[in-house]
Amino acid sequence: MSKKLNTNSNLYIIIYAAVMVVIVAFLLAFVSKALQQKSDANVAIDKKSQILAALCIRSLDKSMVEAKYAEVVKEEKDMDGDHPLYICEVDGQTKYVVPVKGMGLWGGLWGYIGINDDGCTVYGAYFSHESETAGLGALIAELPFQEQFKGKKIFDSNGNVVLSVIKVGKKIDGLDASSRCDALTGATLTSDGVDQMLKSCLAKYKDILNNNQ
């Protein structure tokens, strides 16, 4: 008579667990591979919708993003492999879009800045975040915060970035309303992160924007 398999033994449990891990890992890898193309397409569309938002083109149906992007983004340049520049046309006028990236209170911040053809004035802005606090720092992703950047001056006459996010009521010598945006109440570190992100990233585009005038 054959020996009955002892399903309570340590060896059986270990082998069973190992087999299940292999099967689950295979299934997860298969599903991930099968969905990769669709996932990549969604990421690409999301990026394009963010660039369009910096051009004040928002609330598009997902099916319309690709066509609108192709219509307004005329050229994508990256002279040194690290500074993408999107040359666009909106209502017959040239606009530029540049990406920005930084750190907030809890994680990464990113966005896109739309710039008028003077290379110095904000046309539109889009920001998002990885994990900022809901109702506080997360408000950088909301339209009221982003709208205040429209028409603000980015560079001074010496090419320094003067576009700033400053706490309401705080005075800084040499900074006036033409370059000043209000920080979020109760989200000082997130606001500071946006301010530093803009100064750090936009400074790298001064010469690139001048070369495209």
C-alpha positions, -999 to +999 in steps of 0.1 A: +000+000+000+014+034-010+022+058+018-004+086+021+010+121+015+013+140+047-002+174+039+007+186+074+044+181+071+068+210+069+082+197+036+048+196+019+040+231+031+073+245+018+070+228-016+033+239-019+042+275-010+071+275-035+050+262-063+022+288-056+048+316-056+061+305-090+027+303-105+016+337-091+048+353-103+043+339-137+008+351-139+017+386-127+045+388-153+022+376-180-005+402-172+021+429-168+036+421-202+001+419-218-009+453-205+025+471-210+016+485-244-017+499-231+000+513-200+027+530-221+000+546-243-019+559-213+013+574-198+021+591-232-015+605-234-013+618-198+020+636-205+005+652-236-025+663-217-003+679-191+016+698-218-016+710-233-028+722-199+003+744-198-010+759-230-044+765-213-060+737-232-078+716-206-106+692-200-102+674-233-117+640-237-090+614-237-098+605-274-091+641-284-057+646-267-036+630-295-052+651-323-050+684-303-014+677-294-005+671-330-022+703-340-005+726-315+029+711-308+049+717-339+084+705-327+100+688-298+136+698-293+163+686-268+196+701-277+217+684-249+195+654-241+184+668-208+163+699-215+132+692-237+116+722-253+082+720-270+077+746-297+039+752-301+014+773-320-018+785-303-042+808-321-015+816-346+011+826-320+043+807-310+044+794-275+071+773-257+066+746-231+093+734-207+091+707-180+099+714-144+107+689-116+114+692-079+105+680-044+077+689-021+070+680+015+063+642+010+076+635-025+082+646-060+067+676-078+065+682-115+048+702-141+051+722-173+053+759-179+039+775-211+059+805-222+050+833-246+071+840-277+090+867-259+107+838-240+101+857-207+064+856-198+043+828-185+014+818-208+001+790-187+012+765-160+004+729-149+017+713-117+011+679-101+026+659-072+034+625-059+020+626-024+013+661-010-013+666+017-049+666+005-065+701+009-031+717+015+000+710-007-021+689-031-038+722-042-009+729-065-027+705-089-058+727-088-067+754-114-069+783-089-032+779-079-021+774-115-041+803-130-022+829-110+010+822-130-005+836-162+012+867-174+040+866-148+075+876-157+101+848-156+134+866-160+147+900-151+169+921-174+200+902-162+185+868-171+179+858-135+147+839-127+124+862-107+092+841-110+085+833-074+060+816-051+059+836-019+038+836+013+011+862+013+022+894+030+059+886+028+080+913+013+112+907-007+134+934-020+133+937-058+103+914-062+070+930-074+036+917-084+048+911-120+067+880-109+050+871-077+025+842-071+009+835-037+020+804-017-006+780-004-019+787+031-008+759+054+015+743+028+047+763+032+071+734+024+052+724-007+050+761-019+087+765-012+093+733-033+074+748-062+094+780-059+127+762-058+116+740-087+108+769-109+140+788-101+162+757-106+146+744-138+138+776-156+173+790-151+186+762-174+163+773-202+173+810-204+198+805-232+177+779-249+147+802-251+169+831-263+182+810-291+147+803-303+137+839-305 
